[in-house]
Amino acid sequence: MSVRPSLRGATISGTGMYVPGRILTNTDLENMVETSDEWIRERTGIVERRIVSPDETTSDLAVIAARNALEMAKLAPDDVDQIILATTTPDRFLPSCGCTVQAKLGARNAAAYDLFAACTGFVYGMGLARGLIGTGVAETVLLIGVETLSRIVDYTDRNTCVLFGDGAGAAVFTPCAAGEGVLGVSMRSDGVLGDLLEIPAGGAGKPASHATIDGREHYIKMRGKELFKVAVRGMEVSMRHALDIAGLVPQDLDIIIPHQANRRIIDAVCERLAVPESKVVINIDRYGNTSSASIPISLDELARAGRPKPGDRIGFVAFGGGATWGASVARWTMPAPIRVAEVAAMAGAEGARA
C-alpha cells in the first residue's frame, strides 16, 4: 500500500514520550539467564532497557505520552478526532486499548481503536493519519505507539529476553499545506513470514490451556537469523519506496529514525541506503527494542532537543512481526527550538534499578 499526496497535508504538531523508571541492565540479566553484558552489547547494541512496575499498564504509559504530545501541540483531549493506538500488548483484548486510553485521557470526541502491526505500527499509523487528515475525515489525529513487552518476554530464553523493553511515544497530527508534513508512506506485509516472530498461543486459534502455559507458548518466539535478513531488505526497500513517492532520494534526508530493533540491523540498512551515521538516530542502548514505541520515543527526544529545523526531511523506517515493514518521509514544520522539557525527568531517569 502507498499513501500519496492529497488535497491537504498532515503534519506533526506535537510529540510526547514516557518510559518507566525501572531499569533492567545487562548485568541484571547476567543474574537471570546465561548471557553476558559483552555478548548483548556486541550482538544488539543494548546496554539497558526500561521495565514497567507491577501496577503499571500499557494504557497508563500511553496516556502520559499522549498528554505530553497534546501539551506540546497546545491542544486539549477534547480537540482529538481520532486516537490510533499501535501496540502488541494491549491491557486486554476487549475493550480495545485505544478505548481505554480515550477514557483515561478524557478525549470524549475521539474515535479510538487499536492498530496491530507489531514494530511497524507507528509507521502504519502515520499512513492512516495522513489519509484521515488529507481526505478531511479528521482534523486532529493522536497516534500512539506503546508496549509493555516485559509482560510477554520469556526471561528463561536468552535469545529474546535481552532485546525488549517497555515505553510509549505519541505524536499529534494536524492539517497543513499540501506538499508539507508527511510526504510519502510505504506499507508492506507478508503473512507467509508470520512464524519468524510470534506468540503461538493466547488467541482464539489457540486459547490458553494447561498445555499452552506449560509449553510457555504465551511468550515471544523468534527466529532471529532469518528475521535479520528479511528485516534489512524490507526496511531498505520500503524506505526507498517512500522516498520515491516523495520525489526524494536517501541523500536528501536530513535525519533518519529507524525502528530500534538491533544495532546491527540499523547499521546494515543505513549502509545500504548510503546514509551517514551522523544522520541516524540511535537510542537502542538505553531502551532496547520497544516495538511500536521506538520511533515515537526517538522522535520526541529529538524534538525536545530542538534538533529538527523547519524544512528538515525526516525518514522513518521499521520492520516487525506479521511480517510487516514500512517507511515514511516527512518535512518538519514546527519551529525550533521547540519548548524544551526535561526529557530525562519524563523518562524517569532517576528510577530504581531492577
LUMTORMI-241153 format. One line per 8 residues: number of its first residue (from 0); their letters; for each residue x, y, z negated of N, C-alpha, C. Coordinates in steps of 0.1 Angstrom, whole numbers. Atoms other than C-alpha are relative to their C-alpha. Example, Ala and Ser with C-alpha at 12.3 -4.5 7.8 and 13.67 -1.06 7.14 Angstrom:
REM residues 2
0 = AS = 9,-12,0,123,-45,-78,9,12,0; -9,-11,0,137,-11,-71,-8,11,-8
REM end
This chain:
REM residues 354
0 = MSVRPSLR = 8,-12,0,0,0,0,9,12,0; -7,-12,-1,12,35,8,-9,12,-3; 8,-12,3,-1,68,-6,6,12,7; -6,-11,-8,4,96,19,-7,13,-3; 5,-13,3,-2,133,18,-15,2,3; 14,-2,-2,-38,145,14,-3,15,0; 3,-14,-1,-57,178,12,6,9,-10; -7,-8,10,-41,189,-20,10,-10,-7
8 = GATISGTG = -10,8,7,-12,177,-41,-3,-3,-14; 1,3,14,-8,163,-76,14,1,-6; -13,-3,6,20,175,-98,0,-4,-15; -2,3,14,33,166,-133,0,13,-7; 0,-12,8,24,194,-157,3,-1,-15; -4,2,14,34,178,-190,4,-14,-2; -5,14,3,53,148,-203,1,-2,-15; -2,3,14,55,131,-237,5,-14,-2
16 = MYVPGRIL = -5,14,3,70,100,-253,-1,-2,-15; -2,4,14,72,81,-286,6,-14,0; -5,13,2,93,52,-297,0,-2,-16; 0,3,15,91,35,-332,13,4,-6; -12,-3,7,116,44,-358,9,-12,-3; -8,12,4,127,8,-365,9,-3,12; -10,3,-11,159,0,-346,5,-15,-2; -6,14,0,170,-36,-337,12,1,8
24 = TNTDLENM = -13,-1,-7,207,-36,-328,4,-14,5; -6,13,-5,227,-63,-310,6,-7,-12; -6,7,12,244,-70,-343,-11,-7,-8; 11,6,7,210,-77,-359,-4,-13,8; 4,12,-8,202,-102,-330,11,-11,-2; -10,10,2,235,-119,-337,-3,-9,-12; 4,7,12,220,-130,-370,-13,-7,2; 13,6,-3,188,-142,-354,1,-11,10
32 = VETSDEWI = -1,9,-11,199,-161,-323,14,-1,4; -13,2,-4,230,-175,-307,4,10,11; -3,-11,-9,243,-143,-290,11,8,-6; -10,-10,5,268,-115,-294,-2,14,6; 1,-14,-4,270,-78,-291,7,2,14; -8,-1,-12,297,-81,-264,-8,-7,12; 7,7,-10,276,-106,-244,-12,8,5; 12,-8,-3,245,-84,-245,4,12,8
40 = RERTGIVE = -4,-13,-7,263,-52,-235,5,-3,14; -6,3,-13,282,-69,-207,-11,-3,11; 9,5,-9,252,-85,-191,-13,9,2; 13,-8,-1,224,-59,-198,3,15,-1; -3,-14,3,240,-26,-209,-8,4,-13; 8,-4,11,217,-27,-240,8,-1,-13; -6,0,14,230,-17,-275,-10,-2,-11; 11,1,10,198,-13,-294,-13,2,7
48 = RRIVSPDE = 14,-1,-5,160,-13,-290,-9,4,-11; 10,-4,10,130,1,-309,-11,-11,-1; 9,10,3,106,-22,-326,-11,5,-9; 11,-5,8,71,-15,-340,0,-6,-14; 2,6,13,63,-19,-376,-13,-8,0; 11,9,0,37,-45,-386,-14,8,1; 13,-7,-1,9,-18,-388,-1,9,12; 1,-8,-12,17,-1,-355,-6,-8,11
56 = TTSDLAVI = 6,6,-11,-3,-9,-324,4,7,13; -3,-6,-13,1,-3,-287,-8,13,2; 8,-12,-1,-27,23,-288,5,11,-9; -6,-10,9,-10,41,-317,11,7,7; -11,-6,-7,21,46,-297,-4,9,12; 5,-7,-12,2,56,-266,-6,14,-4; 6,-12,4,-18,83,-285,10,11,-3; -10,-10,3,13,100,-298,7,6,12
64 = AARNALEM = -6,-4,-12,29,101,-264,-9,9,8; 10,-8,-8,-3,114,-248,-2,14,-6; 2,-13,7,-7,142,-274,12,9,4; -12,-8,-3,29,153,-267,-1,5,14; 1,-4,-14,22,154,-230,-10,11,2; 10,-10,-1,-10,173,-233,4,13,-6; -5,-12,6,7,198,-256,9,7,9; -9,-7,-10,34,205,-230,-8,6,11
72 = AKLAPDDV = 8,-5,-11,7,209,-204,-10,11,-4; 10,-10,6,-13,232,-227,-14,-3,3; 14,5,-2,-44,211,-223,-5,-7,-13; 6,8,11,-68,195,-248,-5,-13,5; 6,13,-4,-81,160,-248,-12,0,8; 12,-2,-8,-114,172,-235,2,4,14; -3,-4,-14,-97,185,-204,3,-12,9; -4,12,-8,-88,150,-192,-12,-7,6
80 = DQIILATT = 11,7,-8,-109,134,-165,2,-15,1; -3,14,-1,-91,101,-162,12,-4,-9; -12,6,7,-69,80,-185,3,-13,6; -6,13,-6,-48,54,-168,10,-5,-9; -9,5,10,-31,32,-193,7,-13,6; -7,11,-5,-4,10,-179,7,-8,-11; -6,8,10,5,-19,-202,-1,-15,3; 1,15,0,12,-56,-205,-4,-5,-14
88 = TPDRFLPS = 2,4,14,5,-56,-243,-11,8,-6; 11,-7,6,-30,-42,-250,-2,-5,-14; 4,4,14,-43,-42,-285,-8,-13,0; 9,12,-1,-68,-68,-274,-5,0,15; 5,0,-14,-84,-79,-241,-13,7,2; 13,-7,-1,-118,-63,-249,-3,7,-13; 0,-9,-12,-123,-34,-250,14,2,5; -13,-3,-6,-96,-21,-228,8,9,-9
96 = CGCTVQAK = -9,-9,9,-66,-4,-245,-2,15,4; 3,-13,-4,-74,26,-224,-11,7,-7; 12,-5,7,-108,30,-240,3,2,-15; -4,-2,14,-92,25,-275,8,13,-1; -7,-12,0,-68,53,-267,-9,12,2; 10,-11,-2,-96,75,-254,-7,4,-13; 7,-3,12,-114,71,-287,9,6,-10; -10,-6,9,-83,78,-308,4,14,3
104 = LGARNAAA = -4,-13,-5,-74,108,-287,-11,10,0; 12,-9,0,-109,122,-287,-2,6,14; 2,-4,-13,-109,125,-249,-14,-4,5; 14,4,-1,-147,124,-247,-5,1,15; 5,-1,-14,-150,134,-210,8,-9,10; -8,8,-9,-125,109,-196,-6,-14,3; 1,14,-3,-130,77,-177,13,-7,-4; -12,6,5,-105,53,-193,1,-15,4
112 = YDLFAACT = -1,14,-4,-91,19,-181,15,-4,-1; -14,5,0,-60,-3,-181,5,-3,14; -7,4,-12,-36,-9,-153,10,-10,-3; -9,11,4,-18,-42,-154,9,-4,12; -9,3,-11,12,-42,-131,14,-2,-6; -12,2,7,39,-50,-157,9,12,1; -10,-11,0,71,-29,-154,-2,10,11; 3,-10,-11,58,-12,-122,-12,8,-3
120 = GFVYGMGL = 13,-6,3,27,0,-140,0,15,2; 1,-15,-1,37,37,-142,1,5,14; -1,-4,-14,47,39,-106,-13,-2,7; 14,2,-6,14,23,-95,-9,11,-5; 9,-10,5,-3,48,-118,2,13,6; -3,-13,-7,14,77,-101,-7,0,14; 7,0,-13,-1,65,-68,-15,2,-2; 14,-2,3,-36,63,-84,-3,14,-4
128 = ARGLIGTG = 2,-14,4,-32,97,-100,0,9,12; -1,-8,-12,-21,112,-67,-13,-1,9; 12,2,-8,-51,97,-49,-12,6,-6; 11,-6,7,-76,107,-75,-1,15,1; 0,-14,0,-65,143,-76,0,5,15; 0,-4,-14,-58,145,-38,-13,0,6; 13,2,-6,-93,134,-30,-11,8,-8; 9,-7,7,-109,156,-56,-9,-7,-10
136 = VAETVLLI = 7,8,10,-122,128,-78,3,5,-14; -4,-5,14,-103,142,-108,8,12,1; -8,-12,1,-87,174,-118,12,-2,-9; -11,3,9,-66,161,-147,0,-15,-3; -2,14,3,-52,126,-150,11,-2,-10; -10,3,11,-34,114,-181,5,-15,3; -6,13,-2,-11,85,-172,9,-4,-11; -8,4,11,4,65,-200,6,-14,3
144 = GVETLSRI = -7,13,0,30,36,-199,4,-3,-14; -2,3,14,31,18,-232,2,-15,-2; -2,14,2,44,-15,-245,4,-3,-15; -5,5,12,48,-34,-278,5,-14,3; -5,13,-5,68,-62,-262,6,-9,-11; -5,8,11,83,-73,-295,-11,-10,-5; 11,9,4,48,-89,-301,-1,-13,9; 1,12,-9,53,-113,-271,14,-5,4
152 = VDYTDRNT = -13,5,-2,90,-119,-273,3,-12,-9; -4,12,7,103,-153,-284,14,3,-6; -13,-3,6,131,-145,-309,9,-12,-2; -8,12,0,144,-180,-305,6,-2,14; -5,1,-14,151,-175,-268,10,11,3; -10,-10,-1,184,-157,-264,0,7,14; 0,-5,-13,178,-151,-227,-10,12,2; 10,-10,-1,148,-129,-233,-1,10,-12
160 = CVLFGDGA = 2,-8,12,148,-116,-268,9,12,-1; -10,-11,1,178,-94,-263,-4,12,9; 3,-9,-10,161,-75,-235,-10,11,-3; 12,-9,1,129,-59,-247,-1,8,-12; 2,-9,11,119,-30,-268,-14,6,1; 14,-6,0,87,-10,-277,1,15,2; 1,-14,-1,77,25,-268,-11,4,9; 10,-6,-8,54,48,-249,4,13,6
168 = GAAVFTPC = -2,-13,-7,56,76,-224,-12,4,8; 12,-5,-6,30,98,-208,3,12,9; -1,-11,-9,25,123,-180,-14,5,3; 13,-6,-4,-3,147,-172,1,5,14; 0,-4,-14,-11,152,-135,-12,10,2; 10,-10,-4,-30,183,-122,2,4,14; -1,-4,-15,-36,197,-87,11,10,2; -10,-9,-5,-10,216,-68,-2,2,15
176 = AAGEGVLG = 1,-2,-15,-5,228,-32,5,-13,7; -4,11,-9,-2,202,-5,15,1,3; -14,-1,-2,34,193,0,9,2,-12; -7,-1,12,43,198,-36,-3,-12,-9; 3,11,9,43,174,-66,4,-13,6; -3,14,-5,41,137,-56,-1,0,15; -1,-1,-15,52,135,-20,-2,-14,7; 2,13,-6,51,97,-14,1,-11,-10
184 = VSMRSDGV = 1,11,9,43,65,-31,0,-13,8; 1,13,-6,50,29,-21,-3,-11,-11; 4,11,9,34,-1,-39,-1,-13,7; 0,13,-6,40,-37,-32,-2,-11,-11; 0,12,9,34,-72,-48,1,-12,8; -1,13,-6,39,-108,-41,-3,-11,-11; 4,10,10,19,-133,-62,7,-13,0; -8,13,-2,40,-162,-49,11,0,-11
192 = LGDLLEIP = -11,-1,10,67,-149,-73,-4,1,-14; 5,-2,13,45,-148,-103,7,-8,-11; -6,8,11,62,-176,-122,15,4,-3; -14,-5,4,96,-157,-123,0,7,-13; 1,-7,13,83,-137,-152,-15,-1,-4; 14,3,3,52,-149,-170,-2,-2,-15; 5,5,13,33,-156,-202,-9,-11,3; 8,11,-5,19,-191,-195,-14,-1,-6
200 = AGGAGKPA = 13,3,7,-10,-192,-220,-5,13,-6; 6,-11,7,-34,-169,-237,-12,6,7; 11,-5,-8,-57,-160,-209,-11,-10,2; 11,9,-2,-89,-176,-196,4,-13,7; -5,12,-7,-69,-200,-174,6,-11,-9; -6,9,10,-51,-215,-204,-2,6,-14; 3,-6,13,-68,-204,-236,9,-6,-12; -8,4,12,-50,-206,-270,-4,-13,-5
208 = SHATIDGR = 3,13,7,-48,-241,-285,12,-4,-8; -12,5,8,-26,-260,-309,12,-3,10; -10,4,-9,-7,-273,-279,8,12,6; -7,-11,-6,0,-239,-263,8,8,-11; -7,-7,11,10,-224,-297,13,-8,-3; -12,9,3,33,-254,-305,10,1,11; -9,0,-11,48,-251,-270,6,14,2; -5,-14,0,55,-213,-276,-3,6,14
216 = EHYIKMRG = 4,-4,-13,36,-206,-244,-7,14,0; 6,-13,1,23,-172,-256,11,11,0; -11,-9,-1,57,-156,-252,5,1,14; -6,-2,-13,76,-142,-222,9,-11,4; -10,9,-6,93,-167,-200,5,6,13; -6,-7,-11,117,-155,-174,11,-9,7; -11,7,-8,139,-170,-146,9,11,5; -8,-12,-1,165,-143,-148,8,1,13
224 = KELFKVAV = -9,0,-12,189,-152,-119,-8,3,12; 9,-1,-11,161,-155,-94,-7,14,0; 6,-13,2,144,-123,-107,9,11,4; -10,-10,-3,176,-103,-103,0,3,15; -1,-2,-14,178,-109,-66,-11,7,6; 11,-6,-6,143,-100,-57,-3,14,-6; 2,-13,6,142,-71,-81,9,11,7; -10,-10,-7,173,-54,-64,-6,3,14
232 = RGMEVSMR = 5,-2,-14,159,-60,-29,-13,8,0; 13,-7,0,124,-49,-38,1,14,-4; -1,-14,4,134,-17,-55,7,8,11; -6,-8,-11,157,-7,-27,-10,3,12; 10,-2,-11,130,-13,0,-11,9,-4; 11,-9,3,103,4,-19,4,15,-2; -5,-14,1,125,35,-27,1,6,14; -2,-5,-14,134,38,10,-14,3,7
240 = HALDIAGL = 13,-2,-6,97,34,20,-7,13,-6; 6,-12,5,85,61,-4,7,13,5; -8,-11,-6,113,84,8,-4,3,14; 4,-2,-14,103,78,44,-14,7,1; 13,-6,0,67,87,36,2,15,-3; -2,-14,3,80,120,21,9,7,10; -9,-6,-10,103,126,51,14,3,-6; -13,-1,6,134,122,30,9,-12,1
248 = VPQDLDII = -9,11,0,165,100,27,6,0,-14; -5,1,13,182,88,-5,9,11,-4; -9,-11,3,208,115,-3,-7,13,-3; 7,-12,3,181,141,-6,-5,1,-15; 5,0,13,172,131,-41,10,7,-9; -9,-7,10,185,153,-70,1,-9,-12; 1,8,12,175,128,-97,-7,-13,4; 7,12,-1,166,91,-97,-2,-6,-13
256 = IPHQANRR = 3,6,13,148,75,-126,-5,-15,3; 3,14,-2,149,37,-123,-7,-6,-12; 4,8,12,130,13,-145,12,-6,-7; -12,4,8,154,4,-173,-2,-15,-4; 2,14,2,153,-34,-169,14,-6,-4; -13,6,2,190,-43,-168,10,10,7; -10,-9,-6,221,-21,-162,5,-5,13; -5,5,-12,233,-44,-135,-9,1,12
264 = IIDAVCER = 10,-2,-10,201,-42,-116,0,15,5; 0,-14,-3,201,-4,-118,13,4,9; -13,-3,-7,238,-2,-106,-1,-6,14; 0,6,-13,231,-26,-77,-10,7,9; 10,-7,-8,200,-7,-65,6,13,5; -6,-13,-4,218,27,-66,12,-1,9; -11,3,-10,248,12,-48,-6,-2,14; 6,2,-13,226,0,-20,-6,13,6
272 = LAVPESKV = 6,-12,-5,209,34,-18,11,11,2; -11,-10,0,243,52,-20,-3,12,-8; 3,-12,9,231,74,-48,11,0,-11; -11,-1,10,259,86,-71,-5,-1,-14; 4,2,14,258,77,-108,-4,13,-7; 3,-13,6,256,114,-117,-15,4,2; 14,-3,-2,221,115,-103,-10,-10,-7; 8,11,5,209,83,-121,-2,2,-15
280 = VINIDRYG = 3,-1,15,191,85,-155,1,-14,-6; -2,13,7,202,57,-178,-3,2,-15; 2,0,15,189,52,-214,-3,-15,-5; 2,13,4,187,14,-215,8,-4,-12; -9,3,11,215,13,-240,-7,3,-13; 7,-4,13,192,30,-266,-14,-7,-2; 13,5,1,158,15,-258,-3,-14,5; 3,13,-6,162,-18,-239,-10,2,11
288 = NTSSASIP = 11,1,-10,135,-28,-214,-13,2,-7; 13,-3,6,103,-11,-224,-11,-1,11; 10,3,-11,85,-22,-192,-7,13,5; 7,-12,-6,58,3,-181,4,13,-7; -4,-12,8,71,28,-207,13,6,4; -14,-4,-1,107,30,-195,1,13,9; -1,-12,-9,102,55,-166,-6,13,-7; 4,-12,6,80,80,-185,8,4,-12
296 = ISLDELAR = -9,-3,11,102,78,-216,12,8,6; -12,-7,-7,132,87,-193,-4,14,5; 4,-13,-6,112,115,-176,-2,10,-11; 2,-10,11,102,131,-209,13,5,-6; -13,-4,6,137,131,-223,7,10,10; -6,-9,-10,149,147,-190,-7,13,0; 8,-13,-1,121,173,-190,3,8,-12; -2,-8,12,126,183,-226,15,5,-1
304 = AGRPKPGD = -13,-5,-1,163,187,-219,2,11,10; 0,-10,-10,154,211,-191,8,-3,12; -8,3,-11,173,192,-165,-6,2,14; 6,-2,-13,148,191,-136,-3,15,2; 3,-14,-3,147,225,-120,-11,1,11; 10,-1,-10,118,237,-98,6,-3,14; -5,4,-13,122,221,-64,8,-12,0; -8,12,1,143,192,-76,-9,-12,5
312 = RIGFVAFG = 7,11,-5,133,160,-58,4,-12,-9; -3,11,9,130,130,-82,-6,-13,6; 4,13,-4,128,94,-72,-3,-9,-12; 3,9,10,111,68,-94,-1,-14,6; 0,13,-6,115,31,-88,0,-11,-10; 2,10,10,105,-1,-106,-2,-14,7; 3,14,-4,101,-39,-103,-5,-7,-13; 6,7,12,80,-61,-126,-6,-13,3
320 = GGATWGAS = 7,12,-1,62,-93,-132,-12,1,9; 12,0,-9,35,-103,-107,2,-8,12; -9,-11,2,57,-98,-89,-5,13,6; 4,-13,-5,52,-61,-84,12,9,2; -11,-9,-1,75,-34,-72,-5,13,7; 4,-12,-6,72,2,-61,9,12,-3; -8,-12,2,86,37,-59,-8,12,3; 7,-13,-3,75,73,-58,10,11,1
328 = VARWTMPA = -9,-11,-1,91,106,-49,-9,12,-3; 8,-12,4,80,139,-65,10,12,1; -7,-12,1,91,175,-62,-4,7,-13; 3,-6,13,94,191,-96,-5,14,1; 6,-13,-2,72,221,-100,0,8,-13; 1,-7,12,74,230,-137,13,9,-2; -12,-9,2,97,260,-147,9,-6,-10; -10,5,9,129,252,-165,7,12,-6
336 = PIRVAEVA = 2,12,8,138,251,-192,-15,0,-6; 13,2,6,105,236,-205,2,2,-15; 0,-1,14,96,242,-241,8,-12,-6; -8,11,5,123,222,-258,-4,-4,-14; 4,5,13,112,200,-286,11,-10,-4; -10,10,5,133,177,-308,-4,-14,4; 3,14,-5,132,145,-288,4,-10,-10; -6,10,10,153,128,-315,-10,-1,-11
344 = AMAGAEGA = 10,1,10,126,137,-340,-12,-8,4; 11,7,-6,98,124,-318,3,-15,1; -4,14,-2,117,92,-312,3,-7,-13; -3,6,13,122,86,-349,14,-4,-1; -14,4,0,159,87,-346,6,-4,-13; -5,3,13,163,85,-383,-7,-12,-6; 7,12,5,142,54,-385,9,-10,-7; -7,10,7,152,25,-407,5,-11,10
352 = RA = -5,11,-7,174,-2,-392,-8,-13,-3; 7,13,2,157,-36,-386,8,-9,-9
REM end
